[in-house]
Amino acid sequence: MEKLAEKRVIRDPIHGYIHIEDKVIWDLINSKEFQRLRRVRQLGSTLMVFPSGEHSRMMHSLGAYEIARRMINEVDDIRNTLTEREKMVLMVAALLHDIGHAPFSHSFESILSCKHELYTAQIITGPSEVADVLRNIGENLPEEVASVIDHTHPNPILSQLISSQLDADRLDYLLRDSYFTGVSYGQIDLDRILRTMRVKDNKVVVKRSSIYTVENYIMARYHMYWQVYLHPISRSYEAIMANLFKRMEYLHEMDPDTTADYPMFTPLLEKRVLTNDELFDMDEYAFGYGFNLIRKNSGDPIMRDLADRLINRRLFDYETLYSVAKANEYYEWIRDNGYDPDYYMFIDENVAVPYRPYSHGVNAIWVLMHDDSVKELSKASPIVSAVMGTGTNDKKVFYPKELND
């Protein structure tokens, strides 16, 4: 890879410095698609609970890149196993792994009806500035980078380091999200994990001596999901946003003119795959402006009210839902109090398991035992084995808080 004339660094509260010495990385950072990530927050609706969680997808992506760079430079087995081209592909994939994210983090994936990984691959392969940068190095390089993200690259080690159960993505977002939200649940020993990483039998493994560090990592993820990512207040914001788009879609189908004043939402309302240019125009600044326009100008009282709730944090209240019969009771209660339950009631169910090896062990965590054998984590750790079957299921119903007054 062509090197920069002078090494660049970016200050970062998690890693100290992000180190950049390869021209391709610098050019990708300066592409318009990557710069868009400044305008997409990492935590989306979680900001309603933790106001300091203002950090962007851009900083997380840089952090994931920095961890991938450290893996290459500090883990001897990784450095010696990968070719120079694979090292470049790994760092690029880490940098670009979230480039297809829509505003408001994962909240919007159900509205987009498309996983962000698919849009990530679409941006990487072009047409885009990102694709142009990569094709200047090699004609097939965009497709090769995309194959790491969708787990089709011929060397599975690359995907394991970017998108598995113990990867650059998760190692960064746990530390970063914990730091910016002010909680301690996500604190993990990154240095220890990197120091004990090895490659064995075409798998990324960790030495048995660091199993306690990995156990802490598993529990950190579990606690971060329930205490931060799936906090009910965050889910309340998402419920209102989902119902606002549900109402907007209904009105758009009845008469597209009713939503013509909000062009930032038109591609979503048309329910089709977005172009890269359309996705580029979607960020939290544009959507926040759109919500405010609806709040002030919409002729539909439901849309206007739901947008006002988003702008001014007038969130829904919530209760744990135990049965279908109870859901029907809420539906009737909300309707009898003058609200349309189709837009003022939302049922959300989440399940979180501390650790679950994926099918065929593709994304499992592997442990290098003292006898040089390799075991899947739950076979090596009694603690992980015990908590694997203790997943939490949480089903809640959301409704206007004023109904409790």
Residue, then its C-alpha position, 0 to 999 in steps of 0.5 A: m500500500e502507498k504510504l502517506a508522506e507523513k503519518r497522521v493521528i486523530r485524537d480519541p478518548i478511547h484509544g488515545y490516538i487513531h494512527i493512519e499511515d496508509k493513503v487508502i485509509w486517509d482517502l476513504i476517511n475523506s470520502k463523502e460517504f464516510q464523512r456522512l457518518r459524522r451526522v449519524r449518532q452511534l446510539g440513536s434513541t439511547l440519547m433520550v436516556f443518556p444525554s452524553g451519548e452524542h458520539s457518532r458512527m464516524m468515531h466508532s468506525l475509526g475506533a474499529y479501524e484502530i483495533a484492526r490495525r493493532m491486531i495486525n501490528e501487535v498479534d504476531d499470529i495475525r500479522n504472520t498469517l495474513t498477506e499484505r493485501e489481506k491486511m489492507v482489506l481487513m483495515v478497510a473493512a473495519l473502517l467501512h463496516d458501518i458506512g451503510h447505517a441509516p439515522f438513529s442507529h438500528s432503530f431505522e432498520s425495520i423502517l428501511s426494511c433492509k439491514h445496514e450491512l446490505y447498504t454497506a456493501q452497496i456503498i462499498t461496491g459503488p457507485s460512490e467515492v468509496a468505491d472509486v478510492l478502492r478501484n484506484i488500487g485494484e479493480n476487484l477491491p470493493e467486492e473483496v472488502a464487501s465479502v469480508i462484511d458479508h462473510t463470503h471472503p475465502n479467508p474466514i479469519l478476516s470476517q472473524l476479526i470484523s464481524s463475529q462474537l469477539d471482533a474489532d466492532r464489538l471491542d470498540y463499541l462496548l468501550r466507547d458506548s460505556y465511556f460516553t454514556g457514563v456507565s461502567y458495564g462496558q469496561i473490558d480489558l482490550d489490551r489483555i484480549l489482544r495480547t492473548m489472541r492467536v490463530k489456530d486451525n484457521k480460527v481466531v482464538v484466545k489463550r485459556s489464560s485469558i478466559y476470565t477476561v473473555e467471560n467479563y467481555i461476555m457479561a459486559r455485552y449482556h449488561m450493556y444491552w439491557q442497561v443501555y441499548l434496550h433501555p425502555i425509555s429508548r424503546s419508547y422513543e423508537a415506538i413513537m418514531a415507528n408509529l409516526f412513519k406508519r402514519m406517514e406511510y398510510l397518508h402517503e398511500m392515500d394521497p402522496d401530496t399529504t407528505a410532499d412537504y417532507p422530501m427527506f422521507t419520500p424514498l422511505l415512503e416509497k418502500r424500495v431499495l434506496t440508491n447510494d445518493e438517497l442514503f447519503d442525504m439521510d442523516e439525523y440533521a435532515f430527519g430532525y428537520g423533517f420531524n420539526l416541519i411535521r410538528k409545525n406544519s402537518g395538517d394531520p393531527i396524529m402526525r403532528d402530535l407524534a412528531d412533537r413527542l419526538i422533538n420535545r421528548r414527550l415519550f410513551d409510558y410502558e408496562t411489561l406485557y404478559s399475555v395477548a389478553k392483556a394486550n387486548e385490554y390495553y388496546e380497548w383502554i387506549r381507544d376508549n380514551g380517545y386515542d387511535p391504538d394503531y398509532y398510540m400503542f406499540i408492542d415491542e419484544n426483545v430477547a438477549v442471550p449473553y452468548r450464543p454460538y452461531s450456526h456451525g460455529v462460524n462466529a463462535i469464540w474459540v479458546l486455545m487450551h493448555d494442551d494446544s487443542v481448541k474449544e468453543l468458549s462454552k465448552a471451556s468456561p463453566i460460567v459461560s456454559a451456565v449463562m447461555g441458557t439464561g437469556t432474558n425475554d422482555k415484552k412491553v406495551f407502550y402508550p401515552k403517558e398522560l393516560n396514567d394521569 
